[in-house]
Amino acid sequence: MHHMSPVLLDGTTHSRLLQVQEPSEKGAGVPVIQIVLYVLGVVTILMVLLISNKEDRLPQMSSLHSLLPWMSSASVRQTDPLELGDSTHLPYEDPVVDVPDEPMDMFTEPGQYDTNNPPLKIILYWNEFIRKKHFKFGYGREPFLRAKCHVNTCFATGDRTRFPPNQIDALMWHWRSYDRSLPKQRSPHTRYVYVVTESASYLFGNLSPFKDVFNWTFTHRLDSDFPYPYGRVYRRHNPLPVSNHNYAQNKTKMAAWFVTNCKTVGGRETLVKTLQQWIDVDIYGGCGKLKCPKSERKKCHQMISKHYKFYLAFENSLCRDYITEKFFNMLRLDVVPVVYGLGNYSVHAPPHSYIDALSFPSAKSLADYLLYLNTNDTAYNEYFRWKRYHLVAKRWQHISRPFCDLCERLHTDNTTKTYNIHQWFVKESHCVTKDTPWIKSFING
């Protein structure tokens, strides 16, 4: 790096001050002002060198995300003066309490319809959601009551014969179900809701014939009528006490990756192979030599928290807003997630709670930064300050939010619209692949 001689307050350069000064005719020697300016010049040079060395050590962030049109406008940038670790964009935690991840008592269809209920909007689960007919939310009115929905006068059922078609207010239809049939009779007031949580890169079918069928969307996309992310992070009403816990202490391993899909359209396996040139990555599952069965998930998570500094939460596809449970699960642990995806992580999570691979100009610069954190406990621990102010929602708690929103909308929204669902979900997901030039360049180093 070339450095120009700094210009001082009077326009004199440092190099000129180094020249031999002739005594003045009055024999006064070097003026005091020139000595002061000389010292200022030396200090300036030292500061420039210090900054230059720091820039050489730490990788600089790139502008890869500027290529994504929905990222620049939606990314969260905090402007309020908050303590490190806090946030302003995430909501405070919901009042839901004492609801397990799988409330089995709500996963059974209730018996006789309770006529003592006020008038209820009827929601029909037409097919199943990931082999669950109850869509992981539940049946009847009880789920809406237990979730403390602002509007709770709805009733959910998976029984197609329980109510006549003209009484169905919303029909939830999961795209990835084996059953892609539709009702033979459709009431004009029934809202058809398109449900999916997988990315548009793995469509497994053709959506074009379903143009103008669906009125509302219920997906991981943030521009859905009812956004349905894989997890949620909330602000705590009361922050936890200050802790001096060293999250790096006794951790002897660099990075872990649990994976079963070894060949993806997003090229995450190529990125991991590239990173392994500079850092150690332990690969568990079908794509590696190490094993930790899903049946012992709790023990696996404990092992990650205890031994590893980083977890590679790499998505199998690179599509708009696609962030899966692997990211939210790792936020619950004492490990720093390194993410690779096109989801807007800054919307879902607190600042400095993860490391975004695509914020770096190359895989090499990402590896350099992880190596830097590996040797600097202070910098590493800054990635856990958010835990004092935030918590990750329980599974059923975050699942319930869009169902509450759906129930409320059924009572308040009388507008009509339909989707060109192929255009919206496929084209506007803006998926890229490992062969997209800027992705190909990144994952290969």
C-alpha positions in Angstrom: 0.0 0.0 0.0 1.4 3.4 -1.0 1.1 6.3 1.5 1.3 10.0 0.5 3.2 12.3 2.8 0.5 13.9 5.0 -0.2 17.5 4.5 -0.1 19.4 7.8 -2.1 22.4 9.0 -0.1 25.0 7.1 0.2 22.9 3.9 3.7 21.7 4.8 4.4 18.1 4.1 6.1 15.7 6.4 8.8 15.1 3.8 9.7 18.8 3.7 10.0 19.0 7.4 12.6 16.2 7.3 14.9 18.5 5.2 17.8 20.2 7.1 16.6 23.6 8.3 18.9 26.6 8.0 19.1 28.8 11.0 17.3 32.1 10.6 19.3 35.3 10.4 18.2 36.0 14.0 19.9 32.7 15.1 16.7 31.3 16.7 17.1 27.7 15.4 14.1 25.6 14.5 10.8 27.4 15.3 8.5 25.7 18.0 5.6 25.6 15.6 7.6 23.4 13.1 8.5 21.0 15.9 4.8 20.6 16.8 3.9 20.1 13.2 6.7 17.5 12.8 5.3 15.5 15.8 1.8 15.7 14.3 3.1 14.4 11.0 4.8 11.4 12.7 1.6 10.6 14.6 -0.4 10.8 11.4 1.9 8.3 9.7 1.7 5.8 12.6 -2.1 6.0 12.6 -2.3 5.4 8.8 0.1 2.4 9.2 -2.0 1.0 12.1 -5.2 1.2 10.1 -3.6 -0.3 7.0 -2.4 -3.3 9.0 -5.8 -3.8 10.5 -7.4 -3.7 7.0 -4.8 -6.3 5.8 -5.7 -8.6 8.7 -9.5 -8.6 8.6 -11.5 -9.5 5.5 -13.7 -6.8 4.1 -17.4 -7.2 3.4 -18.5 -7.4 -0.2 -21.6 -6.2 -1.9 -22.8 -9.6 -3.1 -26.2 -9.0 -1.5 -26.6 -5.8 -3.5 -27.3 -8.2 -6.5 -30.6 -9.2 -4.7 -33.3 -6.6 -5.3 -35.4 -7.6 -2.2 -32.4 -7.4 0.2 -31.3 -3.8 -0.1 -34.8 -2.5 0.5 -35.8 -4.8 3.4 -32.5 -5.2 5.3 -32.6 -4.0 8.8 -30.1 -1.4 9.9 -30.3 -0.3 13.5 -30.1 3.5 14.0 -31.2 3.7 17.6 -28.5 3.9 20.3 -28.8 0.5 22.0 -26.6 -1.6 24.1 -24.6 -4.1 22.0 -26.8 -7.2 21.6 -30.2 -5.5 21.7 -32.4 -4.8 18.7 -35.3 -2.6 17.6 -36.9 -4.5 14.7 -37.8 -7.7 16.5 -41.1 -8.0 18.4 -41.4 -8.6 22.1 -42.2 -12.1 23.1 -45.7 -13.4 22.9 -47.8 -14.1 26.0 -48.1 -17.8 25.1 -47.2 -20.0 28.0 -47.2 -23.6 28.9 -47.7 -24.9 25.4 -45.4 -27.8 24.4 -43.9 -28.1 20.9 -46.5 -30.8 20.1 -49.7 -30.2 22.1 -51.1 -33.7 21.5 -54.5 -32.9 23.1 -55.2 -30.5 20.2 -54.1 -32.9 17.5 -57.3 -34.9 17.8 -60.5 -33.8 16.0 -63.0 -32.6 18.7 -66.3 -34.5 18.9 -69.6 -32.8 18.5 -69.5 -29.1 17.4 -70.1 -26.9 20.4 -73.2 -24.8 19.6 -72.5 -22.6 22.6 -69.5 -21.1 20.7 -70.0 -17.7 19.1 -70.2 -17.7 15.2 -67.0 -19.2 14.0 -65.0 -19.0 10.8 -64.4 -22.6 9.5 -60.9 -23.5 8.2 -60.5 -26.8 6.4 -57.1 -28.5 6.1 -57.8 -30.1 2.7 -54.7 -32.3 2.5 -51.8 -33.0 4.9 -48.8 -30.8 5.8 -45.6 -32.8 6.0 -47.6 -35.9 6.9 -49.6 -34.1 9.5 -53.3 -33.7 8.9 -53.5 -31.1 11.7 -50.9 -28.9 9.9 -48.9 -28.9 13.2 -51.3 -26.4 14.7 -54.3 -28.4 15.8 -58.1 -28.9 15.5 -61.1 -27.1 16.7 -61.3 -23.7 18.4 -58.9 -24.6 21.2 -55.6 -23.8 19.3 -56.8 -20.2 18.6 -57.7 -19.8 22.3 -54.5 -21.3 23.6 -52.4 -19.2 21.3 -54.1 -16.1 22.7 -55.0 -14.9 19.2 -56.4 -11.4 19.1 -59.4 -12.9 17.2 -60.0 -16.5 18.3 -63.4 -17.2 16.8 -62.2 -19.8 14.3 -62.6 -23.6 14.0 -60.1 -25.8 12.2 -60.8 -29.3 10.9 -59.2 -31.9 8.6 -62.5 -33.7 8.0 -63.8 -32.8 4.5 -67.3 -34.0 5.3 -67.8 -32.2 8.6 -69.2 -29.0 7.1 -70.9 -28.4 3.7 -68.8 -26.5 1.1 -70.8 -23.3 1.6 -69.8 -23.1 5.2 -66.0 -23.4 4.6 -64.4 -19.9 5.0 -60.8 -20.9 4.2 -59.3 -24.0 2.6 -55.6 -24.7 3.3 -53.9 -26.6 0.6 -50.3 -27.8 0.9 -48.4 -28.0 -2.4 -46.0 -30.7 -1.4 -48.7 -33.1 -0.3 -49.1 -36.3 -2.2 -52.8 -35.4 -2.6 -53.1 -32.4 -5.0 -56.8 -32.7 -5.6 -59.2 -29.8 -5.2 -62.8 -29.8 -4.1 -65.3 -30.6 -6.9 -67.5 -27.8 -5.6 -66.2 -24.3 -4.5 -68.2 -21.7 -2.7 -67.6 -18.2 -3.9 -66.7 -16.9 -0.4 -64.2 -19.6 0.4 -60.5 -18.4 0.4 -58.1 -20.9 -1.0 -54.8 -20.7 0.8 -51.6 -21.9 -0.9 -49.3 -23.4 1.7 -45.6 -24.4 1.3 -42.4 -24.1 3.2 -39.9 -25.6 0.7 -38.0 -23.5 -1.8 -39.0 -23.0 -5.4 -35.8 -24.8 -6.4 -37.3 -28.1 -5.4 -40.8 -27.7 -6.7 -41.5 -31.4 -7.7 -44.4 -30.4 -10.0 -45.9 -27.7 -12.2 -47.8 -24.8 -10.7 -48.9 -23.3 -14.0 -52.3 -25.2 -14.1 -53.2 -23.6 -10.7 -53.3 -20.0 -12.0 -56.1 -18.0 -10.3 -57.0 -20.8 -7.9 -55.5 -19.3 -4.7 -56.5 -16.2 -3.0 -54.0 -16.1 -0.2 -50.4 -17.4 0.4 -49.0 -19.0 3.6 -45.3 -19.6 3.0 -41.8 -18.8 4.2 -41.7 -15.8 1.8 -41.9 -12.5 3.7 -44.2 -11.1 1.1 -46.8 -13.8 1.7 -50.2 -12.9 3.0 -49.3 -14.9 6.0 -45.5 -15.3 6.4 -44.7 -18.7 7.9 -41.0 -18.8 8.7 -39.2 -21.8 10.2 -38.6 -19.9 13.5 -39.0 -16.6 15.3 -36.7 -14.6 17.6 -38.3 -12.3 20.2 -37.0 -9.6 22.4 -37.2 -10.2 26.1 -39.3 -7.9 28.2 -36.7 -8.3 30.9 -33.1 -8.8 29.8 -31.1 -11.5 31.5 -28.4 -10.4 34.1 -25.0 -9.4 32.7 -22.8 -12.5 32.3 -19.0 -12.8 31.8 -19.3 -16.3 30.5 -16.6 -17.2 27.9 -18.4 -19.2 25.2 -15.0 -20.1 23.6 -13.7 -21.8 26.8 -12.7 -25.4 26.4 -13.9 -25.5 22.8 -11.4 -27.5 20.8 -13.1 -27.9 17.4 -13.7 -25.4 14.7 -16.9 -26.1 12.7 -19.6 -28.8 12.5 -22.0 -29.6 9.6 -24.9 -32.1 9.8 -26.1 -33.0 6.4 -27.8 -35.7 4.4 -28.3 -34.2 0.9 -24.9 -34.3 -0.6 -25.7 -32.8 -4.0 -27.6 -29.5 -4.0 -28.6 -26.9 -6.5 -27.1 -24.2 -4.3 -23.6 -25.9 -4.2 -23.2 -25.8 -0.4 -21.1 -29.0 -0.6 -18.7 -27.2 -2.9 -18.4 -24.3 -0.5 -17.6 -26.7 2.4 -15.0 -28.5 0.4 -13.4 -25.1 -0.5 -13.4 -24.0 3.2 -11.7 -27.2 4.2 -8.6 -25.9 2.5 -8.1 -23.5 5.4 -10.3 -24.7 8.3 -11.4 -28.0 9.9 -15.0 -28.9 9.2 -16.4 -32.1 10.9 -19.2 -33.5 8.6 -21.9 -35.6 10.3 -24.5 -37.7 8.5 -24.8 -39.2 5.1 -22.2 -36.9 3.5 -19.5 -37.5 6.1 -17.7 -40.0 8.1 -19.1 -38.9 11.5 -22.4 -40.0 12.9 -24.9 -38.5 15.4 -28.4 -40.0 14.8 -31.5 -37.9 14.8 -32.9 -40.1 17.5 -30.4 -38.5 19.8 -30.8 -34.9 18.6 -30.6 -33.5 22.1 -27.2 -35.1 22.7 -26.0 -34.0 19.3 -26.9 -30.4 20.1 -25.2 -30.6 23.5 -22.1 -31.9 21.8 -22.1 -29.0 19.3 -22.5 -26.4 22.0 -19.7 -28.0 24.1 -17.0 -28.6 21.5 -17.6 -26.5 18.4 -17.2 -22.7 17.8 -19.2 -22.6 14.5 -22.0 -24.5 12.8 -22.5 -24.4 9.1 -26.2 -23.6 8.6 -26.0 -23.9 4.8 -29.2 -24.1 2.8 -29.7 -26.6 0.0 -31.1 -23.9 -2.3 -30.7 -20.2 -2.8 -34.0 -18.6 -3.0 -35.7 -15.5 -1.7 -36.4 -15.6 2.0 -35.6 -19.3 2.3 -34.2 -19.9 5.8 -34.8 -23.3 7.4 -34.9 -24.7 10.9 -31.2 -25.4 10.9 -30.5 -21.7 11.5 -33.1 -21.2 14.2 -32.1 -24.5 16.0 -28.5 -23.3 16.2 -29.5 -19.9 17.6 -30.7 -21.9 20.6 -27.3 -23.4 21.2 -23.9 -21.9 22.3 -22.5 -21.9 18.9 -22.2 -19.3 16.1 -24.2 -20.1 13.0 -22.4 -19.5 9.7 -25.2 -19.1 7.2 -25.3 -19.5 3.4 -28.6 -18.6 1.8 -30.5 -15.8 0.2 -32.9 -15.3 3.1 -32.9 -11.9 4.7 -31.3 -12.9 8.0 -31.2 -9.4 9.3 -35.0 -9.4 9.4 -35.3 -12.6 11.4 -32.4 -12.4 13.8 -30.6 -9.8 16.1 -27.5 -8.1 14.8 -24.3 -10.0 15.4 -26.0 -13.3 16.1 -24.7 -15.1 13.0 -22.0 -14.8 10.2 -23.4 -14.4 6.7 -21.1 -16.2 4.2 -22.3 -14.1 1.3 -21.2 -10.9 3.1 -17.7 -11.8 2.2 -16.1 -11.4 -1.2 -14.8 -15.0 -1.3 -14.7 -18.3 0.6 -11.1 -17.5 1.5 -12.0 -14.3 3.2 -14.7 -16.0 5.1 -12.3 -18.7 6.3 -9.8 -15.9 7.3 -12.5 -14.3 9.5 -13.4 -17.6 11.2 -9.7 -18.2 11.9 -9.5 -14.7 13.3 -12.4 -15.3 15.7 -10.9 -18.7 16.6 -7.9 -16.8 18.1 -9.8 -13.9 19.6 -12.1 -14.9 22.5 -13.3 -11.3 23.0 -14.4 -10.9 19.4 -16.0 -14.4 19.4 -18.0 -13.7 22.6 -19.6 -10.6 21.0 -21.6 -13.0 18.9 -23.5 -14.1 22.0 -24.4 -10.8 23.6 -27.8 -10.9 21.8 -28.9 -13.8 24.0 -29.2 -11.4 27.0 -31.9 -9.5 25.2 -33.6 -12.1 23.0 -34.9 -15.7 22.9 -35.9 -18.1 20.2 -39.6 -19.0 20.2 -40.8 -22.5 21.0 -41.9 -24.4 17.9 -45.7 -24.3 18.4 -45.5 -20.8 19.6 -44.1 -19.5 16.3 -46.3 -21.8 14.3 -49.4 -20.3 15.8 -48.7 -16.7 14.7 -49.8 -17.0 11.0 -52.8 -19.1 12.0 -53.9 -16.3 14.3 -53.4 -13.8 11.5 -55.5 -16.0 9.1 -58.3 -16.2 11.6 -58.3 -12.4 12.1 -58.2 -11.8 8.3 -61.2 -14.0 7.8 -63.2 -11.6 9.9 -61.9 -8.4 8.5 -60.9 -8.8 4.9 -63.6 -8.9 2.2 -61.4 -8.1 -0.8 -61.0 -10.6 -3.6 -57.9 -11.4 -5.5 -56.2 -14.5 -7.1 -52.6 -15.4 -7.7 -50.7 -16.4 -10.8 -49.1 -18.8 -8.4 -46.3 -20.0 -10.8 -45.3 -16.4 -11.5 -45.4 -15.4 -7.8 -43.8 -18.4 -6.2 -41.4 -19.6 -8.8 -40.4 -16.5 -10.9 -40.4 -14.0 -8.1 -38.4 -16.3 -5.7 -35.4 -15.3 -7.9 -33.6 -18.5 -7.2 -29.9 -18.9 -8.2 -27.8 -22.0 -8.4 -24.2 -23.1 -8.1 -23.8 -22.3 -11.8 -24.8 -18.7 -11.4 -21.6 -16.8 -12.1 -21.3 -14.9 -8.9 -22.2 -17.9 -6.8 -19.8 -20.2 -8.7 -17.0 -17.7 -8.1 -17.8 -17.5 -4.4 -18.1 -21.1 -3.5 -14.9 -22.0 -5.4 -12.8 -19.7 -3.4 
